[in-house]
């Protein structure tokens, strides 16, 4: 296989497999839960829970690149066992991969949670790392394991610190994703719970732009053993997100306010100049356009 996508059944994984398949010319292995419904040319599907990575030995070729999207911990979780489970699975993967002919592992980290709560944005890859949440700590720990296996065994990586992705195919699961949450509340005529005063700023990246960025990285040797922010480079407050969805849906959304959560940074907008310089990638979809496409997609299901 040219590409093995672990976690292909998730929001990002499905969109990535779809795009790689459409581009054609390569064999893809889509691995993880809920992948059997993916029916695309050039795609081999392996469903179910991953217990032993050796079961994938036959999928390897001399130029295989892996995109590692596996994740079980939710951004709002306080369950240490979830973080340990994710770290343990990654180490099992790295132990398997270090003796195989794998060109590189692309790992999706979290640009929104690994950095210190910064007063100044945009945030570059060299900024201080001080996660406020267990989710961010888990992602940063995984980054460090990838770097260790590169130093110790020569297993190449690219770490992608991704902003908040959104778009068609995203479901509101496990309290993850402000945009799908607000759209769901609007469709159900329910109130939106706003944490704090609604002034928290986040970087939102449309799924098609994210997938294009991942593919650019896959095709750019200059990104080997690099850590890259992948975001829109612009920020929106919670209230601006709600107002944008109200405008696109032509309806008012009721809001209720709850106390600020100290595990959430006040502002997070990513500096994307490094990935742009190395690959030529930049996001093309405006926030308004992305929201309109997403809402339209929810009306078709």
N, C-alpha and C positions, 0 to 999 in steps of 0.2 A: 504494500500500500504506500502511496505517496504521503497521504495524511491519515493520521488516526486521531479522531476527536473523542476524547473521554468527556462524558457529560453532554452528549449530542442531543439528548431528549429535552434539554432545558430551553429557555427563551433564546439565549445567545447561540447555543449549539445548533438549534434547528435552523436559525437564520444563516449561520455560517455554512452548514452542510448544503443548504439550498443554493447559496451563492457559488460555492466551489463546484457543485454539480452542474449548474447552469454554465459556468465558464468552460467546463469540459476539459478533456485531455489528461485527467488524473483519476486514480483510484482512491476512494475514500472509505474508511471504516468508521461508522457511526456507532458508538458504544455507550451504553447506559440505560437507565430506565426509560420507558415510553419511547423507544426508537423504532419499534416495529411498525408504527404507522407512517414512518418516513419511507416513501417509495419513489426513489429518484434514480436515474441512470448513473452507473458507475459507483453506487453506494452499497457497501456491504453492511448489514445491520446485525449488531450483537446486543441483545437485550438482557435485562436481569441485573441482579446485584453482583458487584465485582468482589470476589473473595480471593482470587489468585491471578495475578497478572500474567503468569506463565500460560494461561489459556489463550493469550493473544499472540503467542510466539509466531504462529503461522501467518500472521498478518504483516509481519515486518519485512522490509526490504532494505537495501543498502542506503537508500536516501530518505528513509521515513522521517517525517517531522510530526511531532505530537502536539496537539492543542489540549491542554489540561484545564477543563472547566468544572471538575467535580467539586461539589460543595454541599454540605448539609446544614451548616450553622446559619441561622438567620441574622441579619444586621442588628436586630433588637434583642438577641438572645443573651441571657445571663447563665446559660447552662454550660459549665466547663466541660462536661462530658462530650458535648457536640464539637467543641473546639479540638479536644484531644482526638476524637474520631477522625476529623478531617486531617489533622497533622499525621496521625498514624497511617492513614491511607496514602498520603503523599509520600511518606518515607518508604512504604512498601513499593510504591511505583518507582521511586528513585533507585531502590535496591535492585529492582528488576531491570530498569533502563540502563544502569551503569555498565552492564556487561553485554548490552545489545548494540547493534549498529543503528543507533538513533542519532540523526543529525542534531536535533535540538528539541527542547520542550518550550512551548509557548504557554506561559502561566498567567491566568487572569487574576490579578490582585485587585485591591480596592483603593482607587485614588481618593475616595471620599472619606476613608476611615484610618489610613495608616499615618497620616501626617499630624503634627502638632496643631492645636487650635490656633491658627494664624490670624494676626490682626491685618496683615497685608496680603492681598492676592493680586495676580494669580500665583499659584504655588508651583515651584519648580521641583524636579526630581531630587535636587540636592538639599531641599528644605528639611528641617528637623522632623524626625519620626517619633511620635509619641501618641499612640492610639488611645482614644478615650473609651473604646468599647472592646468587649471580648472578641467580637467579629474582626475588628481591626488588628487586635493582637494576634489572632489566628492567622490572618493573611500575612502579617509581617514575619511571623515565625516561619511560615511556608517559604517566603522569599529568602530568608536566611539559610534554610535547608538547601534550596536550589543553588545558592551561591557556594555553599560548602561542597556540594557534590561536583560543582564545576571545578573548584580548586583542587579537590582531592582526586577526582576520577576523570576530569576533562569532559564532563557531561554538560554540553552547552545549553543555554537557556535564553529566553527573552521574557522579562517580566513586564506585563502591561498593567499599569495602575489606571483602571478604568473608572470614569465618572459614573453618573447615574444613567444607565441606558433605559430607553423607553421606546415604544412603538408597537406596531401590529404583532400579535403573537404573545404579548406580555399579559400575564394574568396576575391579579392581586392575590398573592399567596404569602402566608406567614408574616403578615404586616410588613411586606417588602414592596416599596415602590409608591411614592407619593402620587404620581400621575395616574396610574391605574386605579389607585384608591379613590381619588377625587372623581374620576370618570364614573366609577362604579356607584359612588354615593349620588352623583348627579342623576344617573339613570334610574336609581331606586328611590329618588326623592328623599334621601337621607342626609343628615347633617354631617359635615366634615369636621373631624376633631383636629384642631390646630394646636400644635405644641408650642408653647410660648406665645409671643405676640405676632407670629407670622413673618418676622423679619429675617429668619435664618436663610442664608443664601446657599444654593447648590448649583452644580454644573450638570446640565442634562444633555445627554448625547443620543441622537436618533439612531435606532438600531442599524439602519442601512449604512450610516456613516461609520459606526463601530466596526461592522463586518468588513467594510472596505479597508479600514485601517489595519485590521488583523491580516487580511490578505496581502496588503502592501508590506507588512512586516515579514510575512512568510516568504515573500519574493525579494527581500533585501538582506543580503549577507552582512551589510554594515550594522544590522541590529543584533547580531549575535552577542550574547553576554552583556546585554544592555538592559537598563530599566527605563521604561518610557511611560509618560503620562498619555492617556488617551481620553480626551474630553472635547467639549465644544469651545473652551476658552472663554466662555461668558457665563455669568451667573444670573439666577432668578430667585427672588424671595418666594417663600411659601404662598404669600398672598398674591404675588404676581402670577404664579402657576395657576392658582384658583381662578383669578380674574381672566387669564388666557383661556381656560377651559370654559368658563361661563360665556365668554365672547363667542367661542367656536360652537358651543351647544345652544346658544341663544336662550339661556335660562339662568336665573339666579340660584346660587348654591348657599344653603344655610351653613353657618359656621359656629362652632362652639370652641372655646379656648381652654386649654389645660396647662398646668405648670410646665416650665421649661425642664427638659431632660439634660442633666449634666454630662451624660455620655454622648451628647451630640455636639459637634463643633458649630460655632456660630456662623462661620463662613468658609466655604470650600469651592474654589474655582481653580482649575488646573492650567498650568502653563504648558502648552502643547508645541512649543517651538522646536524641541528636540526631535520628536517623531516627524515633524514636518520637514526639518532639515535633512534627516536621514532617509526618508522615504518619499517625500513630496506629497504626503497625505495631509489633507485638511478637511474638516467637516463642511458639507455643502448645504445641509438642511437647516433652515431657520427654525426657531422654536415654534413659531406660529404654524408653519407648514407641517412640521412634524406632528403637532397636536391635531391638526385637521386630518391628516392621514390616519392617525391612530384612532380617532373618534369614528371616522368613516369605516375603518376595519371592524370596529365593535358592532356596527349596525348591520354587518353582514353575517353575524353568527347567532 
